[in-house]
Amino acid sequence: MKKIFILIFNVFFSISLFSQTKTEVYFGVSGRKDGCSDIIELYDKGYYLTGGFEGSTYDFGWNIKTDINLEMIYDKVLENSLSTIAPFSSVSDKNGNIYITGFMNYPVQWPFVIKIDSCGNKVWCKVLDYSAEGFDFGAGKDVILTKDNEVILLTGFESESQMEKVHLICLGTDGEVLWKKPYASQYQHPWIRNPSGYHITEINNDYYISGYCYWPYPDDTTHFFLRPLFIGVDSLFKEKWILPFAPLDSVYGDAYNSIALNDSVFMGVGISRLSNSVDFGLLMFYNKDGEELGYSEITNEQIGPDINSNEIRDIQKINDSLFIAAVFFGSDFSENPVGEFILDTAANLYNFESRPSTITSPSLIKTYDENYVISTSIKENKSDWDIYVYKIDENLNDVPFDPTPHTYDSLCPGGIQSGTIDLSDCFVWTNVGDAPTPEEYFASLKIIPVKAYPNPVTCNKITFEYENTEYHQNMELRCFNIYGKEIHKEKIYRYQGKSVVNVSNWQKGMYFAVVYSAGKAVGRCKFVVR
């Protein structure tokens, strides 16, 4: 059986060998650790792999764009002369921009996020320094986009007090920090210890964080033990609830991700740690109100007599009753290969497949053609490994290549060359702590600040500048004299940033400019005509 090998040399020259019956691809340089932490499907049906090479958490970022057949189109190395780089997660918008988060040691470990445009160029890069808030270091764990293309980072921070560890940070499309907020804070939840989030998922305009925490024993509040953790966040990013899963039962473990079963019931997936040598795959059920609905376990005996551990890292829906999961399972406890399960919500196991010699956490996506692509790493030898990506169907069979012609990077007609993206000049945000909360930020969007210049007006025209018009509808600018008589009125359109008004026929004196949204005054300023 043939495989596809893509060998990347130091000058990033690639060679591909094709098979018409199997999609299985390796990316790597011999004698080097090459890993993939995330894979996403792009607008042109190609894939984008986020990862890196060298070191246990990478010293350099390495991002790879492939076509639908997982053949490399280009690769980009992320470098910083002052720091190592560990990319963890990525997301893309409909315009082909890609946002990546992880951490840099700059000068200590802090979250970073970069924006890369559809032509593979760096648009901006930000490092989020939280030291002014008393935090020692942190990392970007996951990244998603809102419907307005605002960038939401799931971050984790460490501090001496350990009171607020899980944060969401929102950045605008230009990289400005819009708001930040801690979740599962010990100030609000005194019993919680060391919460952490792995993934954030958007479901019906709300958000759900999956992770873990430590929670006290029911009959001994001086001892804390590991629990899966879910955090519910509403559409305005207000914390709805936290759910340390099964606090009165025997579930010890982690929640790695969540998926919607219907509009109100969700399934979290993870691991139940039974002892220091036995793990079970775990399905956890809860609703949108944060109520626990029970759980199911994939026992090791369901897989085979020599299996001592299985854990579910990611999951996708096949249909209303069946799911495909990316998992670790095997006879070891600490290091097992990646594989897949076909299962239902009752933890019935219908099929499974192991991928020998694979080692790093898998990333699973459902493709546009109702198949599945999984990325992980595979051992090259005892000390080195390569990125390993494969495509399968709902029966865990290998999927043949798609012969349909596709145009790749159509948003960048000139094509993209492989190369290096230098992140040494990343802007360091040292004032993240000054960012407003989501509540303060969304309240500010209800207002349209208005500036007028020149003021006083000594010529024939005055310019009014606006903010936040993209968040309003049915807007008007009206100008009044000091007696309240309306002198001028004009329509303002969404995203409009300014208006120029001719005042040559106006009498000298003071005036008021008022901006209305849906009949309500939302912004105003004074100006003088001389």
ABEGO torsion letter per residue (X at the ends): XBBBBBBBBAAGBBBBBBBAABBBBBBEBBGBBBBBABBBBBAAGBBBBBBBBEEAAEABBBBBBBBAAGBBABBBBBBBAABBBBBABBBBBAAGBBBBBEBBBOABBBBBBBBBBAAGBBABBBBBBAAAAGBABBBBABBBBBAAGBBBBBBBBBBAAGABABBBBBBBAAGBBABBBBBGBAAABAABBGBBBABBBBBGGBBBBBBBBBBBBAABAABBBBBBBBBBBBAAGBBABBBBBGAABABBEBBABBBBABAABBBBBBBBBABAABBBBBBBBBBAAGBBAEBBBBBAAAAEAABABBBBABBBBABAABBBBBBBBEABAABBBBBBBBBBAAGBBABBBBBBGBABBBBBBBBAAGBBBBBBBBBABAABBBBBBBBBBAAGBBBBBBABBBBBGAABAAEBBBEBBBAAABBBBAAAAABBBAAAAAAAAABBBBBBOBOBBABABBBBBBBGAAABBGBBBBBBBAAGBBABBBBBBBGBABBBBBAAABBBEBBBBBBBBGGBBABBBBBBBX
